[in-house]
């Protein structure tokens, strides 16, 4: 007969770290007073009967039926998921409050309900009347879309089992709970157990589930170590507060790539996929603006043209400020040091502000040359050629290094009407298919600045 005994542990409510004693500050997330006492039941080990299905099986003899994805009506959403939803998958969607998570998933639920049958949308934070008002603003009729305002996960699972839906949306995972656990909703114990129950149900019934997760003040999903290891995919919805564009990123995907990016525009009728993101990001660009460059960057499998803006201004205090919005701060310090030492710009007394228009975040070094050229343009008060696109990685010696998939970046620039493209001299030799775009090659940053600020010809 099995025996069980209780064990007391202390769990951080921010990151899920467990300790045997109470600590004032969590060593994992550095939060203060975040540990709460919890009792877990430890059962003594017993001999269990092993069925034939649980025995080790040789990989070469296994036969698996391929799970067919079903495509969502939103092209941008499909791109991020890797081609569509996998039956039985559990997808976590996070983002700042008010960014549009519920709006986007309500649209997805309504469209799937039209194409594939019944869909259940569970809300633990809003009433059915509030969801109806939002659906009315979005023009959603709601055929085959069932709403459920409930926080008890046991009741939720019983209701969705009766309907046998094609998709389930839980908004949000921090609002639902299991009363038998005896802890408050949103705690690490509740979030972990509820997510595990949903995952087990999704695998058994082959029904995909979307769950919405709240984010902490640092922008991470609450309890990331608990949730991200359980779910199959993790999506983040990003965007500036006053910008109409929203960016959907995938940071984990067991069934596809994590490099894709979906771009949406928030309108009165809801989230609308952007067909030509490059044109959208450059729609408000002014011609010969000082401190502005255009850089083709890669987001997943497609190139995007983004505008990088820079502003230099004499500092009012002894220590100059460096502000990076959309690029890595340490990358900005590196480029500033190279410009000071190799080009001779006197930036030690200048505040430098760099911004990526449209709210996009750039992580690849191919944008180095665009950042350096924008800073130099602002410091010298000389505009960059408006028909020039630039790309290249900047080394500490002031040399330009090659970037990947150069031909695709050049083709994207040519499609949007750019006449010249400044690229590193090293790397693969590319002959653009569009003969109307001119390649200008430079080997050093000093040479590239001379070409970019003077409209020079190809070397």
Buried (B, 14 or more C-beta within 10 A) or exposed (E): EEEEEEEEBBBBBBBBBEBEEEBEEBEBBEBEEBBBEBEEEEEEEEEEEEEEEEEEEEEEEEEEEEEEBBEBBBEBBBBBBBBBBBBBBBBBBBBBEEBBBBBBBBBBBBBBBBEBEBBBBBBBBBEEEEBEEBBEEBEBEBEBBBBBBBBBBBEBBEBBEEBEBBBBBBBBBBBBBBEEBEBEBBBBBBBBBBBEBBBEBBBEBEBBBBBBBBBBEEEBBBBBBBBBEBBBBBBBBBBBEEBBBBBBBBBBBEBBBBEBBBBBBBEEEBBBBBEBBBEBBBEEBEEEBBBBBBBBBBBBEBBBBBBBBBBBEEBEEEEBEBEBBBBBEEBBEBBBEBBBEBBEBEBEEBBBBBBBBBBBBBEBBBBBBBBBBBBBBBBBEBBBBBBBBBBBBBBEEBBBBBBEBBEBBBBBBBBBEBBBBBBBBEBEEBEBEEEEBBBBBBBBBBBBBEBBBEBBEEE
